[in-house]
Amino acid sequence: MMKHKGWFVPLGMFSGVLIAAGGIVYAITGVMGNLPVTLIWLGLLGLMLFFYVYFPEIRGFITKRSTKYALNTAIMSAVFLLIIGMIGVMSIKYKLRVDLTADNRYTLSSQTIKILKSLPEEVEAIAFYRSDERTRQAMFDLLSEYAYHSPKFSFRFVDPDRDPTEAVKHGITSYRTTLLKYRDRQEMVGTESENKLTNSLIKLIAKDTKVFYFVTGHGEKRIDSLEENGYAYLKEAIQRENHQVRELLLISADKVPEDAAVLVVSGPETDYLPIELDKISTFVKKGGRVLFMLDPGGAPAFVPYLQSFGFELASDLIIDKMSQVYGANFLMPVVVAYYKNHPVTSDFDLATFFPIARSVRIKEDPSKGSYALALTSDKSWTTGAKLTKEDEQFNAERHKPGPVSVVAVTAVEVDVGGQKSADRAESIKTWGKILVVGDSDFASNKFIKTAGNKDFVLNTLNWLAEENILISIRKKEPGLTPLMLSMVQGRVVFWVSVVIVPSLVLALGLAVAARRRRVA
């Protein structure tokens, strides 16, 4: 037996090959059929025979000191790998992600999270992607984030090539299509975009579609204009949130339409006729909501009209030196202070810019819902409607110091009917709402994408329309992230990078060259 013992060495090696071959066959076919089972069984029998024949040698090898040290190292390595594996498994279930990008492009927006947490019923997403689709992983990661924030959101992937019946059942005709299902409704999304996915989710769960009317006829901003002072971008943003936008020629209308969720007066250049103002007042006193965006010097008849509701609109301009820190001029006041006990501004922390704005003040009265919502910094002040060179520096005798209110709101109590009893009359009350902004350009095509301007105007409109679930910070589209430097910071960067560092390198080079020449 010992003479032929050497023949069992190739048997042990061949047994290992048989086991590996059986595993490979199973991995390829996905079925533990006769062939892989036979290969693995023959391999195990060969190994058992090999260990039986070489048992004395194996026992002697194991009892050697070097083997014990090697075995100890192997066990420690295995334990270490096991710990790493457990950490990996736990990190999948209990993950913590940190998004270090400046615009948080890999984190769901607060608006999306807010909508997900308030889902009334189950929403299912079915993503139709090929198994080898390059963008499949991006959509999987996005849908995983949605499901992470809401137990009522679920998703699954379907390969249209492998399961064409499922695609035909849901009317899917193209790859990279995600179907959202809620009750008996459904919406389709064509790309891996959070904005588009969330907008489709809003449309899916919305009870009805709100209509926003923009008044025309007096030089107001046009909602279809793509010019810098137009409102086409604002219209697009409103429609993305499942609202309708229409124009209203108030002078020819009998009244503000009954389906108006919000009436918007956007930067009129001429005064409204008394009959038009009466129509607005009637709308408000029936519980309507109005957003006034009034530029300095435009439509002066609105000053006494809004004064009847408690607003004070001065014929002034706001000068703000703080805006220069953000790269703007001093006639574009920046707002960083907001009233924190109002739904529009409670969680709002972005800077907003109001180019050439006037002050809008109101006496604070919680019983009437009267508040100043947005204030400039204490580096600002107001001056007269005509700007002079002396106004560029604060003068206590000529100017009113900041902070200056740019946005104010109030509510108008409305009696919508009563129920009379034997000894008293009871009435049901509701509220009309008026919000006034001392500038209309901040929502124009030119400035709406500046800092928090778009979020602020959309939050304002949604609050007026009683769509509080949509009041939040929206996802920013990926793009360039400019670095804003003040004049002093710009000079520091220029002198350090262009003058100081290059001159030091040049001087060091000359010194080294001179020293080598002297040594030589």
Number of C-alpha atoms within 10 A of each C-alpha: 6 7 6 7 11 11 11 17 13 11 16 20 14 16 24 17 15 21 21 16 17 22 16 13 17 16 12 8 10 9 11 14 12 9 14 21 16 15 19 20 16 17 23 17 12 21 20 13 15 20 14 11 16 14 12 11 10 12 10 10 13 14 10 10 10 11 13 13 11 12 13 12 12 12 12 12 12 12 12 12 12 12 12 12 12 12 12 13 12 11 12 10 8 9 9 7 8 8 10 10 9 7 15 14 16 16 17 18 18 16 17 24 18 17 20 22 14 11 16 11 12 13 22 18 21 19 25 25 22 17 14 9 11 11 13 18 14 13 20 16 13 19 21 14 16 23 18 14 16 18 14 17 22 17 17 12 16 17 18 21 13 11 11 12 11 14 19 11 8 11 10 17 11 11 17 21 17 24 20 22 18 17 11 6 10 18 17 18 19 15 16 20 15 23 20 15 22 24 18 21 25 21 18 19 18 14 8 9 14 21 21 24 23 21 24 20 15 19 15 22 25 20 23 15 15 14 13 12 19 20 25 20 21 21 20 15 15 20 17 17 21 19 20 17 19 14 16 18 14 23 18 9 11 9 15 22 14 9 11 19 23 26 28 21 20 27 25 23 18 15 15 18 12 12 12 19 17 14 17 18 17 14 21 22 20 16 20 25 26 26 21 21 23 27 25 22 16 16 17 19 14 17 16 13 15 15 12 10 16 17 22 17 23 19 19 21 24 30 31 27 22 20 22 18 16 16 13 18 17 19 21 22 31 28 25 16 19 22 17 14 11 15 15 24 20 14 16 20 14 16 16 25 26 25 21 21 27 30 25 25 24 20 13 15 10 10 8 14 16 23 22 22 23 22 23 27 20 13 16 24 28 24 22 16 14 10 13 9 6 9 16 15 11 19 13 9 6 13 18 16 18 17 18 26 24 25 24 25 24 25 23 20 17 16 14 13 11 11 9 10 8 5 5 8 9 10 12 10 12 17 20 19 24 24 23 24 28 28 24 24 25 27 28 25 21 16 20 21 16 16 14 21 20 23 24 23 20 22 24 20 26 23 20 22 21 15 14 15 15 20 26 25 21 20 21 13 11 9 8 7 8 6 7 13 14 14 11 10 11 11 12 12 12 12 12 12 12 11 11 12 12 13 13 11 11 11 12 12 11 11 12 11 11 12 10 9 9 8 6 6
